[in-house]
Amino acid sequence: MYLTRSTLLLIMSSYIVFVASVDWLAEPTGAWYRPFIISLFIIIIAAVCHREQNSDDL
C-alpha cells in the first residue's frame, strides 16, 4: 500500500501530538488550547504537501 507524503506526515504527527497532549491536558496550569493549535499547524502543513503533488502522483 502506497501512502502519500501528506498522509504519512499527518499520521505520524497526529500520534506525536496525541501522546504529548495527554500530558498537556493533565496539567492544571497549562493552556487547554495548546494541543489544538499544534494540530491545526499539522493539518495545514499536510494540506500544503498534498496540494503540491501532481495529479499523476495520485
mmCIF file as gemmi writes it, N, C-alpha and C atoms, coordinates in Angstrom:
data_model
loop_
_atom_site.group_PDB
_atom_site.id
_atom_site.type_symbol
_atom_site.label_atom_id
_atom_site.label_alt_id
_atom_site.label_comp_id
_atom_site.label_asym_id
_atom_site.label_entity_id
_atom_site.label_seq_id
_atom_site.pdbx_PDB_ins_code
_atom_site.Cartn_x
_atom_site.Cartn_y
_atom_site.Cartn_z
_atom_site.occupancy
_atom_site.B_iso_or_equiv
_atom_site.pdbx_formal_charge
_atom_site.auth_seq_id
_atom_site.auth_asym_id
_atom_site.pdbx_PDB_model_num
ATOM 1 N N . MET Axp A 1 ? 0.849 -1.179 0 1 0 ? 1 A 1
ATOM 2 C CA . MET Axp A 1 ? 0 0 0 1 0 ? 1 A 1
ATOM 3 C C . MET Axp A 1 ? 0.89 1.235 0 1 0 ? 1 A 1
ATOM 4 N N . TYR Axp A 2 ? 0.622 2.153 -0.893 1 0 ? 2 A 1
ATOM 5 C CA . TYR Axp A 2 ? 1.407 3.368 -1.028 1 0 ? 2 A 1
ATOM 6 C C . TYR Axp A 2 ? 0.729 4.508 -0.271 1 0 ? 2 A 1
ATOM 7 N N . LEU Axp A 3 ? 1.479 5.148 0.621 1 0 ? 3 A 1
ATOM 8 C CA . LEU Axp A 3 ? 0.976 6.305 1.35 1 0 ? 3 A 1
ATOM 9 C C . LEU Axp A 3 ? 1.648 7.562 0.801 1 0 ? 3 A 1
ATOM 10 N N . THR Axp A 4 ? 0.875 8.571 0.566 1 0 ? 4 A 1
ATOM 11 C CA . THR Axp A 4 ? 1.446 9.831 0.107 1 0 ? 4 A 1
ATOM 12 C C . THR Axp A 4 ? 2.172 10.51 1.258 1 0 ? 4 A 1
ATOM 13 N N . ARG Axp A 5 ? 3.022 11.477 0.905 1 0 ? 5 A 1
ATOM 14 C CA . ARG Axp A 5 ? 3.777 12.192 1.928 1 0 ? 5 A 1
ATOM 15 C C . ARG Axp A 5 ? 2.867 12.884 2.916 1 0 ? 5 A 1
ATOM 16 N N . SER Axp A 6 ? 1.819 13.497 2.414 1 0 ? 6 A 1
ATOM 17 C CA . SER Axp A 6 ? 0.935 14.247 3.301 1 0 ? 6 A 1
ATOM 18 C C . SER Axp A 6 ? 0.199 13.33 4.271 1 0 ? 6 A 1
ATOM 19 N N . THR Axp A 7 ? -0.213 12.173 3.807 1 0 ? 7 A 1
ATOM 20 C CA . THR Axp A 7 ? -0.903 11.226 4.687 1 0 ? 7 A 1
ATOM 21 C C . THR Axp A 7 ? 0.044 10.677 5.742 1 0 ? 7 A 1
ATOM 22 N N . LEU Axp A 8 ? 1.251 10.342 5.331 1 0 ? 8 A 1
ATOM 23 C CA . LEU Axp A 8 ? 2.233 9.835 6.279 1 0 ? 8 A 1
ATOM 24 C C . LEU Axp A 8 ? 2.604 10.894 7.306 1 0 ? 8 A 1
ATOM 25 N N . LEU Axp A 9 ? 2.762 12.13 6.866 1 0 ? 9 A 1
ATOM 26 C CA . LEU Axp A 9 ? 3.06 13.229 7.787 1 0 ? 9 A 1
ATOM 27 C C . LEU Axp A 9 ? 1.923 13.427 8.777 1 0 ? 9 A 1
ATOM 28 N N . LEU Axp A 10 ? 0.71 13.38 8.313 1 0 ? 10 A 1
ATOM 29 C CA . LEU Axp A 10 ? -0.447 13.569 9.175 1 0 ? 10 A 1
ATOM 30 C C . LEU Axp A 10 ? -0.57 12.448 10.209 1 0 ? 10 A 1
ATOM 31 N N . ILE Axp A 11 ? -0.349 11.224 9.806 1 0 ? 11 A 1
ATOM 32 C CA . ILE Axp A 11 ? -0.462 10.091 10.732 1 0 ? 11 A 1
ATOM 33 C C . ILE Axp A 11 ? 0.631 10.142 11.793 1 0 ? 11 A 1
ATOM 34 N N . MET Axp A 12 ? 1.87 10.359 11.385 1 0 ? 12 A 1
ATOM 35 C CA . MET Axp A 12 ? 2.975 10.382 12.339 1 0 ? 12 A 1
ATOM 36 C C . MET Axp A 12 ? 2.873 11.562 13.294 1 0 ? 12 A 1
ATOM 37 N N . SER Axp A 13 ? 2.543 12.713 12.785 1 0 ? 13 A 1
ATOM 38 C CA . SER Axp A 13 ? 2.437 13.897 13.625 1 0 ? 13 A 1
ATOM 39 C C . SER Axp A 13 ? 1.253 13.801 14.579 1 0 ? 13 A 1
ATOM 40 N N . SER Axp A 14 ? 0.161 13.238 14.121 1 0 ? 14 A 1
ATOM 41 C CA . SER Axp A 14 ? -1.004 13.075 14.987 1 0 ? 14 A 1
ATOM 42 C C . SER Axp A 14 ? -0.686 12.181 16.177 1 0 ? 14 A 1
ATOM 43 N N . TYR Axp A 15 ? 0.079 11.142 15.937 1 0 ? 15 A 1
ATOM 44 C CA . TYR Axp A 15 ? 0.459 10.253 17.027 1 0 ? 15 A 1
ATOM 45 C C . TYR Axp A 15 ? 1.325 10.994 18.049 1 0 ? 15 A 1
ATOM 46 N N . ILE Axp A 16 ? 2.292 11.761 17.572 1 0 ? 16 A 1
ATOM 47 C CA . ILE Axp A 16 ? 3.182 12.503 18.472 1 0 ? 16 A 1
ATOM 48 C C . ILE Axp A 16 ? 2.401 13.545 19.263 1 0 ? 16 A 1
ATOM 49 N N . VAL Axp A 17 ? 1.509 14.264 18.609 1 0 ? 17 A 1
ATOM 50 C CA . VAL Axp A 17 ? 0.717 15.281 19.302 1 0 ? 17 A 1
ATOM 51 C C . VAL Axp A 17 ? -0.233 14.639 20.304 1 0 ? 17 A 1
ATOM 52 N N . PHE Axp A 18 ? -0.796 13.485 19.973 1 0 ? 18 A 1
ATOM 53 C CA . PHE Axp A 18 ? -1.7 12.821 20.903 1 0 ? 18 A 1
ATOM 54 C C . PHE Axp A 18 ? -0.983 12.423 22.184 1 0 ? 18 A 1
ATOM 55 N N . VAL Axp A 19 ? 0.215 11.871 22.041 1 0 ? 19 A 1
ATOM 56 C CA . VAL Axp A 19 ? 0.98 11.467 23.212 1 0 ? 19 A 1
ATOM 57 C C . VAL Axp A 19 ? 1.332 12.681 24.076 1 0 ? 19 A 1
ATOM 58 N N . ALA Axp A 20 ? 1.74 13.772 23.444 1 0 ? 20 A 1
ATOM 59 C CA . ALA Axp A 20 ? 2.094 14.98 24.197 1 0 ? 20 A 1
ATOM 60 C C . ALA Axp A 20 ? 0.856 15.659 24.784 1 0 ? 20 A 1
ATOM 61 N N . SER Axp A 21 ? -0.262 15.602 24.081 1 0 ? 21 A 1
ATOM 62 C CA . SER Axp A 21 ? -1.453 16.308 24.553 1 0 ? 21 A 1
ATOM 63 C C . SER Axp A 21 ? -2.055 15.672 25.805 1 0 ? 21 A 1
ATOM 64 N N . VAL Axp A 22 ? -1.825 14.388 26.002 1 0 ? 22 A 1
ATOM 65 C CA . VAL Axp A 22 ? -2.322 13.751 27.22 1 0 ? 22 A 1
ATOM 66 C C . VAL Axp A 22 ? -1.656 14.387 28.442 1 0 ? 22 A 1
ATOM 67 N N . ASP Axp A 23 ? -0.366 14.619 28.359 1 0 ? 23 A 1
ATOM 68 C CA . ASP Axp A 23 ? 0.344 15.278 29.458 1 0 ? 23 A 1
ATOM 69 C C . ASP Axp A 23 ? -0.064 16.735 29.592 1 0 ? 23 A 1
ATOM 70 N N . TRP Axp A 24 ? -0.236 17.419 28.465 1 0 ? 24 A 1
ATOM 71 C CA . TRP Axp A 24 ? -0.608 18.844 28.498 1 0 ? 24 A 1
ATOM 72 C C . TRP Axp A 24 ? -1.987 19.042 29.11 1 0 ? 24 A 1
ATOM 73 N N . LEU Axp A 25 ? -2.913 18.169 28.807 1 0 ? 25 A 1
ATOM 74 C CA . LEU Axp A 25 ? -4.265 18.312 29.35 1 0 ? 25 A 1
ATOM 75 C C . LEU Axp A 25 ? -4.335 17.976 30.834 1 0 ? 25 A 1
ATOM 76 N N . ALA Axp A 26 ? -3.399 17.173 31.313 1 0 ? 26 A 1
ATOM 77 C CA . ALA Axp A 26 ? -3.388 16.81 32.728 1 0 ? 26 A 1
ATOM 78 C C . ALA Axp A 26 ? -2.822 17.92 33.614 1 0 ? 26 A 1
ATOM 79 N N . GLU Axp A 27 ? -2.08 18.862 33.022 1 0 ? 27 A 1
ATOM 80 C CA . GLU Axp A 27 ? -1.517 19.96 33.804 1 0 ? 27 A 1
ATOM 81 C C . GLU Axp A 27 ? -2.631 20.924 34.206 1 0 ? 27 A 1
ATOM 82 N N . PRO Axp A 28 ? -2.74 21.252 35.48 1 0 ? 28 A 1
ATOM 83 C CA . PRO Axp A 28 ? -3.798 22.177 35.91 1 0 ? 28 A 1
ATOM 84 C C . PRO Axp A 28 ? -3.54 23.625 35.491 1 0 ? 28 A 1
ATOM 85 N N . THR Axp A 29 ? -2.276 23.999 35.277 1 0 ? 29 A 1
ATOM 86 C CA . THR Axp A 29 ? -1.974 25.389 34.912 1 0 ? 29 A 1
ATOM 87 C C . THR Axp A 29 ? -1.722 25.558 33.42 1 0 ? 29 A 1
ATOM 88 N N . GLY Axp A 30 ? -1.76 24.496 32.666 1 0 ? 30 A 1
ATOM 89 C CA . GLY Axp A 30 ? -1.471 24.572 31.238 1 0 ? 30 A 1
ATOM 90 C C . GLY Axp A 30 ? -2.642 25.134 30.443 1 0 ? 30 A 1
ATOM 91 N N . ALA Axp A 31 ? -2.328 25.644 29.268 1 0 ? 31 A 1
ATOM 92 C CA . ALA Axp A 31 ? -3.366 26.17 28.381 1 0 ? 31 A 1
ATOM 93 C C . ALA Axp A 31 ? -4.082 25.004 27.695 1 0 ? 31 A 1
ATOM 94 N N . TRP Axp A 32 ? -5.395 24.998 27.752 1 0 ? 32 A 1
ATOM 95 C CA . TRP Axp A 32 ? -6.174 23.883 27.206 1 0 ? 32 A 1
ATOM 96 C C . TRP Axp A 32 ? -6.149 23.855 25.687 1 0 ? 32 A 1
ATOM 97 N N . TYR Axp A 33 ? -5.869 24.979 25.049 1 0 ? 33 A 1
ATOM 98 C CA . TYR Axp A 33 ? -5.937 25.062 23.589 1 0 ? 33 A 1
ATOM 99 C C . TYR Axp A 33 ? -4.604 24.73 22.904 1 0 ? 33 A 1
ATOM 100 N N . ARG Axp A 34 ? -3.554 24.493 23.644 1 0 ? 34 A 1
ATOM 101 C CA . ARG Axp A 34 ? -2.232 24.221 23.071 1 0 ? 34 A 1
ATOM 102 C C . ARG Axp A 34 ? -2.237 23.029 22.113 1 0 ? 34 A 1
ATOM 103 N N . PRO Axp A 35 ? -2.811 21.876 22.459 1 0 ? 35 A 1
ATOM 104 C CA . PRO Axp A 35 ? -2.818 20.753 21.504 1 0 ? 35 A 1
ATOM 105 C C . PRO Axp A 35 ? -3.605 21.059 20.229 1 0 ? 35 A 1
ATOM 106 N N . PHE Axp A 36 ? -4.642 21.878 20.351 1 0 ? 36 A 1
ATOM 107 C CA . PHE Axp A 36 ? -5.445 22.194 19.172 1 0 ? 36 A 1
ATOM 108 C C . PHE Axp A 36 ? -4.694 23.101 18.205 1 0 ? 36 A 1
ATOM 109 N N . ILE Axp A 37 ? -3.903 24.018 18.726 1 0 ? 37 A 1
ATOM 110 C CA . ILE Axp A 37 ? -3.11 24.895 17.854 1 0 ? 37 A 1
ATOM 111 C C . ILE Axp A 37 ? -2.051 24.083 17.116 1 0 ? 37 A 1
ATOM 112 N N . ILE Axp A 38 ? -1.383 23.184 17.821 1 0 ? 38 A 1
ATOM 113 C CA . ILE Axp A 38 ? -0.365 22.349 17.182 1 0 ? 38 A 1
ATOM 114 C C . ILE Axp A 38 ? -1.008 21.43 16.147 1 0 ? 38 A 1
ATOM 115 N N . SER Axp A 39 ? -2.167 20.883 16.453 1 0 ? 39 A 1
ATOM 116 C CA . SER Axp A 39 ? -2.879 20.032 15.488 1 0 ? 39 A 1
ATOM 117 C C . SER Axp A 39 ? -3.286 20.822 14.252 1 0 ? 39 A 1
ATOM 118 N N . LEU Axp A 40 ? -3.691 22.062 14.431 1 0 ? 40 A 1
ATOM 119 C CA . LEU Axp A 40 ? -4.055 22.91 13.294 1 0 ? 40 A 1
ATOM 120 C C . LEU Axp A 40 ? -2.855 23.137 12.389 1 0 ? 40 A 1
ATOM 121 N N . PHE Axp A 41 ? -1.68 23.405 12.958 1 0 ? 41 A 1
ATOM 122 C CA . PHE Axp A 41 ? -0.479 23.58 12.148 1 0 ? 41 A 1
ATOM 123 C C . PHE Axp A 41 ? -0.126 22.307 11.388 1 0 ? 41 A 1
ATOM 124 N N . ILE Axp A 42 ? -0.295 21.152 12.008 1 0 ? 42 A 1
ATOM 125 C CA . ILE Axp A 42 ? -0.003 19.882 11.333 1 0 ? 42 A 1
ATOM 126 C C . ILE Axp A 42 ? -0.956 19.671 10.162 1 0 ? 42 A 1
ATOM 127 N N . ILE Axp A 43 ? -2.219 19.983 10.351 1 0 ? 43 A 1
ATOM 128 C CA . ILE Axp A 43 ? -3.196 19.825 9.268 1 0 ? 43 A 1
ATOM 129 C C . ILE Axp A 43 ? -2.888 20.773 8.119 1 0 ? 43 A 1
ATOM 130 N N . ILE Axp A 44 ? -2.488 21.996 8.434 1 0 ? 44 A 1
ATOM 131 C CA . ILE Axp A 44 ? -2.146 22.962 7.384 1 0 ? 44 A 1
ATOM 132 C C . ILE Axp A 44 ? -0.923 22.489 6.598 1 0 ? 44 A 1
ATOM 133 N N . ILE Axp A 45 ? 0.098 21.997 7.289 1 0 ? 45 A 1
ATOM 134 C CA . ILE Axp A 45 ? 1.297 21.51 6.603 1 0 ? 45 A 1
ATOM 135 C C . ILE Axp A 45 ? 0.965 20.31 5.727 1 0 ? 45 A 1
ATOM 136 N N . ALA Axp A 46 ? 0.145 19.392 6.22 1 0 ? 46 A 1
ATOM 137 C CA . ALA Axp A 46 ? -0.249 18.228 5.422 1 0 ? 46 A 1
ATOM 138 C C . ALA Axp A 46 ? -1.065 18.648 4.202 1 0 ? 46 A 1
ATOM 139 N N . ALA Axp A 47 ? -1.913 19.655 4.353 1 0 ? 47 A 1
ATOM 140 C CA . ALA Axp A 47 ? -2.712 20.135 3.216 1 0 ? 47 A 1
ATOM 141 C C . ALA Axp A 47 ? -1.826 20.765 2.156 1 0 ? 47 A 1
ATOM 142 N N . VAL Axp A 48 ? -0.821 21.512 2.581 1 0 ? 48 A 1
ATOM 143 C CA . VAL Axp A 48 ? 0.101 22.124 1.621 1 0 ? 48 A 1
ATOM 144 C C . VAL Axp A 48 ? 0.907 21.05 0.901 1 0 ? 48 A 1
ATOM 145 N N . CYS Axp A 49 ? 1.362 20.038 1.62 1 0 ? 49 A 1
ATOM 146 C CA . CYS Axp A 49 ? 2.101 18.94 0.989 1 0 ? 49 A 1
ATOM 147 C C . CYS Axp A 49 ? 1.222 18.186 -0.006 1 0 ? 49 A 1
ATOM 148 N N . HIS Axp A 50 ? -0.03 18.002 0.342 1 0 ? 50 A 1
ATOM 149 C CA . HIS Axp A 50 ? -0.948 17.289 -0.548 1 0 ? 50 A 1
ATOM 150 C C . HIS Axp A 50 ? -1.254 18.11 -1.789 1 0 ? 50 A 1
ATOM 151 N N . ARG Axp A 51 ? -1.352 19.413 -1.643 1 0 ? 51 A 1
ATOM 152 C CA . ARG Axp A 51 ? -1.662 20.286 -2.769 1 0 ? 51 A 1
ATOM 153 C C . ARG Axp A 51 ? -0.51 20.384 -3.756 1 0 ? 51 A 1
ATOM 154 N N . GLU Axp A 52 ? 0.729 20.206 -3.275 1 0 ? 52 A 1
ATOM 155 C CA . GLU Axp A 52 ? 1.895 20.314 -4.143 1 0 ? 52 A 1
ATOM 156 C C . GLU Axp A 52 ? 2.105 19.098 -5.025 1 0 ? 52 A 1
ATOM 157 N N . GLN Axp A 53 ? 1.426 17.997 -4.742 1 0 ? 53 A 1
ATOM 158 C CA . GLN Axp A 53 ? 1.594 16.788 -5.541 1 0 ? 53 A 1
ATOM 159 C C . GLN Axp A 53 ? 0.905 16.945 -6.894 1 0 ? 53 A 1
ATOM 160 N N . ASN Axp A 54 ? 1.503 16.327 -7.889 1 0 ? 54 A 1
ATOM 161 C CA . ASN Axp A 54 ? 0.895 16.311 -9.219 1 0 ? 54 A 1
ATOM 162 C C . ASN Axp A 54 ? -0.277 15.356 -9.247 1 0 ? 54 A 1
ATOM 163 N N . SER Axp A 55 ? -1.174 15.549 -10.183 1 0 ? 55 A 1
ATOM 164 C CA . SER Axp A 55 ? -2.317 14.642 -10.285 1 0 ? 55 A 1
ATOM 165 C C . SER Axp A 55 ? -1.877 13.255 -10.732 1 0 ? 55 A 1
ATOM 166 N N . ASP Axp A 56 ? -0.69 13.139 -11.343 1 0 ? 56 A 1
ATOM 167 C CA . ASP Axp A 56 ? -0.178 11.826 -11.751 1 0 ? 56 A 1
ATOM 168 C C . ASP Axp A 56 ? 0.311 11.018 -10.572 1 0 ? 56 A 1
ATOM 169 N N . ASP Axp A 57 ? 0.667 11.706 -9.469 1 0 ? 57 A 1
ATOM 170 C CA . ASP Axp A 57 ? 1.155 11.009 -8.291 1 0 ? 57 A 1
ATOM 171 C C . ASP Axp A 57 ? 0.063 10.3 -7.531 1 0 ? 57 A 1
ATOM 172 N N . LEU Axp A 58 ? -1.165 10.667 -7.723 1 0 ? 58 A 1
ATOM 173 C CA . LEU Axp A 58 ? -2.274 10.058 -7.006 1 0 ? 58 A 1
ATOM 174 C C . LEU Axp A 58 ? -2.573 8.753 -7.65 1 0 ? 58 A 1
